[in-house]
Amino acid sequence: MDELDGIGWRLVPGSVTLIGGDPGIGKSTLLLQATASLARGRPVLYVSGEESLSQVGLRARRLEVADAP
């Protein structure tokens, strides 16, 4: 994703990445879009410590992300 490439962010296969920041800046939205893009052809685990499954599902549907819960 261009947004992540612009900040020089890279994922390492098999790694765990923790993203933090102030509330309301778009972390969940950006990361849900990024994981949906990464999930094409490979497994991705999206874990949220602050949002319920239904909240993540609502956002995924709003963003029109495939395979939303």
N, C-alpha and C positions, 0 to 999 in steps of 0.2 A: 504494500500500500504506500502511496506517495507520502501520506502523512507521517508514517513511521520511518520511511527512508530519509525524509527530510531531517530527522533528528539523529540519524545514524544508528538506529536501533536494529539489532540483529538477534535472531533466535539461534540457539545451539541445539541441534537434534538431541532429544532425550533429556533436555534440561527443564528446570522449573523456573518461571519468571514471575516475580512479584511486582505489580505496578501500584504505586501509591500516589496520592495527591489530594488537593483540597476537594471537598464535596462540590458536585455540580459542574465540574470542568469538562465532563464528557468521557471520562475513563471507560466506563461501562459500555457506552455506545461505540467508541472507537475500537475497544478490544473485542466486542461481539462481532463487529464487522471484520476485524482482522482474523479472528479465529474461524469465522465462516469461510473466509478466503483460503486460509491454510487447510481447512478440513477437506478441501477438494482432493480426494484420493488418498487421504491419510487420516489416522485418528487424532483427534484433538480433545483435550479435557478442559472445559471452562469451569472454574470454581469461583464462586463469589461468597465472600464472608459477610456481605452486608445486604444482599438482595435475595429474596426467596425465589424458588423455581418459577412461581407464577409471574413475578416481576420480570425475571429474565425472559420468560416466554412472551410476555406482552411486548417487551422491547424488541425481541427477535421478530415477532409478527409485524410490528410497526415498521421495522427496517426491511421487511420482506426477505429475511434470511431463511434459507431452506432448512428443513428438518427441525424447526423450532418446537420446543416442548409444549 
